[in-house]
C-alpha cells in the first residue's frame, strides 16, 4: 500500500511539472516573434515551422545582399557599440540573427508537452495497467522525447552552421565573380575591336603603287 501511494505521488509530481511548464509558456507566448514558438503544436509541426522560417530568413538575406551597395553601412559589421540592424548583410549580423532563431527553437523544443509529443510520434502504447506501469510508461516517453529533441538540436545547429558558412563564401565570392565578369566583357570588347581593325586593314592593297618614287603624286 505504501509503495502504491508513493507511486501515485511520483506520477502526480510529474504531471504537475508538465502543466506548470506549459502554463508558464502560455503566459509569455504573446511576446514571441517566431511562428514555431508554440510548443502546443507538437514536435513535428514546430520542427517544420522552424526549418521553413530559417530557410526564408537566409533567402531574404541573400536577396537583400544582392540589393545592397558595397559602400552602404549595412554591407559590413556595424561599428563597436552599435547593434546589427535588420538590413545589415554582414556575415556576423546574419549569423547572429540565425543563432537567435536557433536558441528560440531550442527553448521551444524543451517546452513541448510530453503528452503531445507522445501522441504525435506514437512512441509508446496507451497507458494501461497499474500505477507502477503508468509511471514507467511516462518516464519511458519522457526519455524517448528527450533523446529525439537532443538529436534535433544537434542536427539543427550543424545545418545552421553550414548555411552561415555557405552564405559567407557566397558573400566573398560574388564581388570577385562580378569583377571577373567585367574583365571578360572588356576582353570581348578588345577582341571585337581588333577584329574590326583587321578587317579594315584587309581593305588596303598589299603593295602601294610607285612606293619607291622620290616625289609625291
Secondary structure, DSSP 8 states (H G I E B T S, - for coil): -HHHHHHHHHHHHHHHHHHHHHHHHHHHGGG--STT--GGG-HHHHHHHHHHHHHHHHHHHHHHHHHS-TTSGGGS---TT----TT--SHHHHHHHHHHHHHHHHHHHHHS-HHHHHHHHT-S----S-HHHHHHHHHHHHHHHHHHHHHHHHHHHHHHHHHHHHHHHHHHHHHHHHHHHHHHHHHHHHHHHHHHHHHHHHTS-SS-TTTT-SS--
